[in-house]
Structures are given as C-alpha cells and as structure tokens.
Amino acid sequence: MQKYESMIVISTKQEEDVIKGLVEKFKSLIEENGTLVSVDEWGKKRLAYPINDENDGYYVLYNYECNADFPAELDRVLRITDGVLRSLIIKK
C-alpha cells in the first residue's frame, strides 16, 4: 500500500447536490479500492486562469492509501466524468 493525494476541481456550474454527489462518488470509489485517510473540501475558490469559460471551481483534496494500479483507474474515471474541470494525483 502506497500513499497518494488527489486534488479534484469540480465545475461550479453544476447544482450543489451534483457537486456533493461527485464528492461522494470519488470518496466511495477510493474506499472500495484502498483506505481513505482524509477528505478536505476546500469549497468554491477562484481559478488561477479560466477553464472552459469558468472562473471558479469547487476544490476537494483526498488523501488515501492504495495499491499502485488504482491511481491509473481513478485518473481514467476522473477524465470521463462530466463536471470535473481538472484533477491531479500525486504519490507521496
């Protein structure tokens, strides 16, 4: 088991329940494939530069432990999920 950190930026054009649903979706996906250490919701923040004509994003930081093959699967799911503006997965 290795330690990872994922930062996800969700579009604020989504309704609040959709944003909360996405946060829970990724939380449960991580829990199914590893051990979730913490979830830190930073909330709505201004983006450094516009992404898809949006100036704000909803930031969520996940800290977890999992096997080395799971981050690639998580990255794939993040890329195909509507409402996710950017994501970054880091091995600690």
N, C-alpha and C positions, 0 to 999 in steps of 0.2 A: 504494500500500500504506500502510495506516494502522496504528498500534499500538493494541492492545486488551489488556485484562486481564479475566479471568473468574474469579470465585470461585464454587465449587460446594460445597454442603453435602449429603453423601450420608447416608442413614439408616444408623445402626449396627445396626439390627435385621436387616440383610442379613448373609449369611455373608461371611467375609473374601475368598473368591475372587470373589464377586459384586461386592464393592466394588472390588477390583483390576481386574475386568473392565470396570466402568463408567469407571474412571480411564483405562484403555487405550482404551476406545471413544471417549471425548471427545478423547483425545490424537490418535488416528488421524484422527478427523473434522477436527480443526484442521489437521493436517499435510496432508490431502488438499486443503484449501481455502486454505492460506496457509503461513506459515513459523512454526513453533513455536520460540519463543525459550527458554522455560524452563517446567518443571513443578515446583511446590513443594508437596509433600504435607505438610500440617501435622499430619495424623493426627486422632485422636479428641480432640475438645475439648467442653467443656460449652457448651451453647447459652445465650444471654442470657435466653431465655424458652422454655417448652415449645412445640414444633411437632408437631402430630399426636400428642400424648401422649408425646413423646420429649424427653429432657433432654440427650442427647449427639448429636453429628454428626461425620462424617468430612470434614474440610476439605481442598480441593485448589485451588491457585491456578495458573492458566495465563496466561502472557504470550506474545503472538503478534502477528504482522503479517498482515493480510489486506485484501481489498477491502471496500468499505463495505457491500456487500449480504450478506456472510456472517454477521455477528452476529445478524441477524434470523432466519436459518435455524437457527443454533446455539441461540438462545433458544427457538424452536419445538420443537426436538428435546429440549432440557432440560425443557420443560414437560410433554411427553408421556411422558417416561421414568420408569418406576416406580423408586422408591428415591432420587430426588433431592428433598430437602426444600426447598432454596432455591438460587437462583443469581442472580448479578449480573454484568452485562457493562458494562465501563467503557471509553470511548475515552480514551486517554492524551493 
